[in-house]
Amino acid sequence: MYAFVGKLLVVLLLVRSCWSDCYMHNPRGSNNRLNEKSANRRNANRVFDSQNNNRGGYNVGDPDKAANTGDRTQYNMKYFQSGVSGGSELEVEWTNQHGCGGNEDNDPHKLNCNMVLQFMCQDHDSSHTPTSNKAFPLEYLRNGANTQTQDFTPRNNNNKKESQNQAYNRRRNNVKQDRVIHESWMNYDRCYHRERNRGLFTADQNLRNGRYGYSSAIYTRQNPQGNRRGYECPEERDYYPYWHPTEWTDLAVLTDNITHCETHFKPNSQNTVLKYQCYEDFDNTNDLRHYSRWNNQAQCVANNGQWLYNRTVLEVLSSGSSQACSGRNDSKNVFWGRVFEADPPVCYVAAPELECRAADWSRVNHLGNGRDGQPLKYIWRLPYFPSGNTKRCVLRIRYNISTDDYDPMNTTSEHNRNIGQGRRSPVQQNPNINIGSKTNQALRLAINTAQFGRTFQDRSHVVQLVPRAALQKSDAQTISIKNLNVRGKRGNIVQTFPSVEYDFVPTRMEIDESDYVHIQWTGSNTHNNGNPAGDGQAGDAGEGTGGTDRHNMVEISSADVNYPLPYENANMFKDASIYWASFGKDKTAGLTSQDLAVAMASAGLFECYENCNKEAKTASTPLNNLLNNAPASFEGAVLKFQGNSMRNIIYHYICSRNNNFTNRSQKGKIIVGLAALAYKTIGWNGGEISLSGGTNKLTVPRGTLTSALEMRMEHWKTTDCQELLQNLGSRIYGEGETASDCLAIFPERKVTTNDTNIWITMKLNNLQSTGSVKVYQTTTAGANSWTEVTVNSSDATSVTFSAQSGGIFVAKSSPNIVLIVSIVAACVVVGFIILGTIVYFKKYPGKWTKIRTNTAQSLQYTVRSFQSKV
């Protein structure tokens, strides 16, 4: 495993001084920013090593019109956790500069890559209010009130065995209340003392020794000088999966080589495999010391240490009894056991299994969308925490890139430069390469071996995951929630780069009638984007007060329209039922659709139209037409949108302040479908999507797709399908009876490689027992053109067929002509026999009389025979 980790992260950067980039846009990635008014971040070492451009990242949110002064006055985005059975989905979006995706077999990219997503959570303490002076716990997750890096004081070099009090005093003196905390102080202290993994490839980089006479885990090929960023451990940052315990929980790995999922990533994920580290005793006590030099079991035990595991868990519920733990029925992932090997057993919630899939394809040297024009994203099903506690969490994304200039899987420390042994590294710093010209002229390559295998990173500000109990509904644990947010910051496309301008996330949300939507957003009052602006443009072009982010949501009639609809002509919020709202709680009569529309349009400045404390009707201070007096952040509402008799209904909406035609578009749409739908990102390794309990299924065999692609399947009832096709100027095609509902597969273009196929199984509803099945295909763009597809197999309940593209599919049944012809022919023959018999006996009546007489006598003899036997 060590060799794999060290060898996977190998990269050739074409420009030595280049800043590659990975920026998270939803949730808002900090890139080490806090609340700076400058375009450049103030401190690139504040909490983690991003290796990104100084201009990237978003400021922490403000709750209202004033800039925050610290954690207690900042706005944390609040997402509802998943329930016992109902999921809560958050669309994580990012951009990465050097590309990713594809596969080695038939869609090779210019580099190797993987995206690693992790999170850390802890209990939220609601007593830390804006007016509270209560001190934060030392390791309490927080964004900080200033941009300074936390302090760190190493152990006294002469004090080889420090006491527990001495170590704790270092910690208490170092950790400042007003500075950011992600990883704990002890995390970095362990890293500072633990010897680095000497099996890793470091090329020709000279990794120095530390103050204790050996090279520790703070020194890596990418960080040879041992620089510190917050309390992040450089070795853990640079390599994944890491071989010691970490404070992070694995979420997903998106890779260009799907075979690594089963051979490396999943088997070595800390979510499922115990990770160990060495513990020694503090001086003059039997209490375990949190750090040790030794990074392997043999040296640990030889030096009187204990090699102990730390289990990665979602949360610890209690230290009660095993019976009480096993008796819980609120989660199947609750277990009784040890989290830290030296501690007593506790009741804990196991961490989820790592998700590993193909990475979405993205272009090299381009911070933008993927191959199909869609943002690079991962749909995070937020965790369910059985404790019912609100959690403070941070999301982390790392972008690892490497090259094939040498064998990335078999290059280890044995290939490092060693002058004494006459060994050269396979890659060298800025080498001169002889190309064989007669003048022996060499060409210099721009290679920085510290970046030959490079990791980029971004992290969110602190967010809160709120339990479903806050919804105060009996079915809260079972409903499906999808989150609708806002990304971007103030400025034009040049001023915000490499961040992005405003837009909704997702810009296109597809739901069905059973889904609930949580609409909320956050913004800052200090996105002035002033100097220093680094290598970009200063300025904050936009509407309203300079430096301020403001958003609202008003309905428009279609995507190409820029004038909002008046409430009387709008339907979006009239068709929505309010499941939960952060506003208008003092309105005893309950919120109306008009109240909802007013709150969304005013960004929460007004909480109702009338009959509440913050009503619009009698407000002494009107809403500023550019939202200048509206709050920067809005906790919003959870809504359920109703469909109608159509297959689906589309609601278009706009932000009235920021949508500026020819400058920026901030529009979105919600598609509410009566049809069941399912979607999944499928790559070269293949996959399945199923609906209706598996009776409708899309199967993509391995090797069918060249790269990761989001595929969607919708099940349309026959009546809805007929209506949709009628609106497209078409109808359900084919002779015979319609034998199925319609299945729609997207995208509708050809998606397969060469002669490979996708396979579709479709449920049959009305198959005649003597009928045969034919399947026809069309598209929404060419609904008048139908083609028959090849049916592989069918029975009375389903039909299976293949295709190379998506589209609309329907099955038709027709009578079995051969069987019908046979039956008709048999009937004709029988008819001729009967007719011939009648004609014969009419011509010879005596023959008929004789037959009747003989038949009667035979019946009498038969009856007598039975009677005599009885």
Secondary structure by P-SEA (a helix, b strand, c coil): caaaaaccbbbbbcccccccccccccccccccccccccccccccccccccccccccccccccccccccccccccccbbbbcccccbbbbbbbbbccccbbbbccccccccccbbbbbbbccccccccccccccccccccccccccccccbbbbccccccccccaaaaaaaaaacccccccccccaaaaaaaacccccccccccccccccccccccccccccccccccccccccaaaaacccccccccccccbbbccccccccccccccccccbbbbbbbbbcccccccccccccccaaaaaaacccbbbbbbcccccccccaaaaaaccccccccccccccccccccccccccbbbbbcccccccccccccccccccccccbbbbcccbbbbbbbbbbbbbbbcccccccccccccccccccccccccccccccccccccbbbbbbcccccccccccccccbbbbcccccccccccccbbbbbbbccccccccccccccccccccccbbbbcccbbbbbcbbbbcccccccccccccccccccccccbbbbbbbbcccccccccccccccccccccccccccccccccccccaaaaaaaaaaccccccccccccccccccccccccccccccccbbbbbbbbbccccbbbbbbbcccccccccccccbbbbbbcccccccccccccccccccccccbbbbcccccccccbbbbbbbcaaaaaaaaaaacccccccccccccbbbbccccccccccbbbbbbbbbccccccbbbbbbbbccccccbbbbcccccccccccccccccccbbbbbbbcaaaaaaaaaaaaaaaaaaaaaaaaaaaacaaaaaaaaaaaaaaaaaaaaaaaaac
